[in-house]
Amino acid sequence: MDIQIRKESKRDIEPIHRVTTLAFRDAPYTDHSEQFIVKALRQADALFISKVAEVDEEIIGHIAISPVVISDGSANWFGLGPISVLPEYQGRRVGSKLVRSALVDLKEQGAAGCVVLGEPAYYGRFGFKVVKGLVLPDVPVEYFQALSFDDDFPSGEVVYHKAFSARA
């Protein structure tokens, strides 16, 4: 399977919405709002990185990265997610390719680091780890992780873009 990773284009908006909806349709631990979050981030011009995965010119995956605010004032930090892969392609390294590509782009664009709310074992493979003192309120500590590009981690409360409250 030849997976191509590229930046989102305007013609990708509807396929991304479809992929995101289907990727989370049967997922546990979600309110199924991910497609609305991506749409709201795009409308707010807050998609710092938006990339798609394609196979034979069909979009099968998407990753979004947007700025976050950290209460200690640390600048240039971003949040990874949502990340979506069509169910029939999950477990076939599509998500890993999207994450690796997006993290390379983030680092090249001068980001200080990235946070993610997700499965510790999965994101740990990319260097994400729990950082004492860096918190996302109301989530289990072990599921909120960070990756620093210079080994300097902030301390404080993280706030994602208001688009993360979108439900339609």
N, C-alpha and C positions, 0 to 999 in steps of 0.2 A: 504494500500500500504506500503510495507516494503522497505524503502529506506536505502541502505547501502552506507556509505561514506568511501572512502579509497584513499591511495596515487596512483598516476598514475603509470602504469607499461609500459614496451615497447610495449606490445600487444595492448595498449589502444590508440596509436597515431592516427591511422586511424579513429576509432570511435569518438575520441575527435574532429578531424577535421570535421567529418560529423555533430556532434552535434552542434559545433560552427557555421558552415555554416547555418544549418537549423534554429538555434535559432535566428539569426540576419537577415534572408532572407527577412522578411517583416517588420522589425523594422524601425521606423522613426529615424531620427537624427543619422545615421551611414553611413559610406562610405563602409560598408560591407567588411572590411579588417580584422575583428577579428580573423578569422581562420589563416590568414597569420601572424598576430602578435604572436599568440601562437606558430606557427611553428618557427618563427624567434627567439623568446625567448628561445625555446628549443634548437635550433641550436647554440645559443650563450651561452648555459649553464647558462641562467639567470632566469630560473624558480625556484625561491626559494621554492615555494610551488605549487604543481600541484596535485589537487585531483579530483576524479570523484564521481558521484552519480550513483548508479546502482539499478535497480529493476529487479529481476529475471535474474540476470547476464547480463542485457542489460545496456549499459552506456546511461544515459538520461541527464546527466549534467556534467559540468566541471567548475573549478575555477582555475585561475592562479594568482600568487602573485610574483612580481619581485621587485628588489631593485630600489629605486629612489635616486636622488641626490638633496639635498637642498642647496641653495646658502649660507646659514649661516654656513654650514659645519656639521650640525647635522648628526650623524651616526645612522645606524640601522633602517632606515625608509624604508617602502615598499609601493608599489602601488598594490591595489586590482583590478584585471581585466585583461583580459575579464572574465566575468562569463556568462556561457551559459547553458540554459535548453531547451530541445526539446519543441517545441510549445505546444504539447498535454499534457505536464507535468507542464507548467507554471501556476502559481497561486496555486500550490499544496504543497508549502513549501520546494520544492527541493532546490531552490536558497538559502533560509534562512538556511537550514541545511549545505549547502556548505560553506556559509559565516561564520557561527558560528564555524564550525570545523576548517576552515583555520585560523580564528582569535585566537582560542585556541592554535593551532600549532605555530603561530607567536609569541605569548606571551611566550610560553614555550621555544622557541628557542632564547629568549633574545632580540626580536625586541623592539625598542623604541615606534614605532607606525606605522600607516598605513594611506594612503590617498586613496581617491576614487573620480572618476569623475562619477557622476550618479544622479539618482533621489533622491532629499533630503528626501522626506517622507520615501522612502524605506530604505535607508542607515541610516537614523536617528534612526531607530528601534534598530540598533546594537551599537549605541553610537557615530556614526560619527556626526560631526558638522562643520559648517563653522568656520574657525579660522582666525581672523583678522590678516593680515600680512603674511599669508601663501597663496601663489597664484600659479595658473597654468595659464600662459599667454593665452590670446585669448579665454577664456571660461567664461560663466556667473559665477559670484562669488558664487551664491547660489548652484551651481551644483558641486563645488569642496569642499570636506569635509575631515576632518581628525579625527583620533581616536588615542589618546595617551594612552599607557599602564601605564604611571606613572604621568599623568596629567601635564606633561611639554611639551609644544608645541614649535616647531621651528618657525622661522619667515624667510621668504624669498621666492624665486622662486623655484618651484619644476620642475625637469626635469625627465621624464620617460626614460627608456632604449631606445636606438636607434631602437630597434625592433618594437617600436610602429609606425614607419614610413613605415613598410613593407606593400606592396600592392599586392604582388604575392608570 
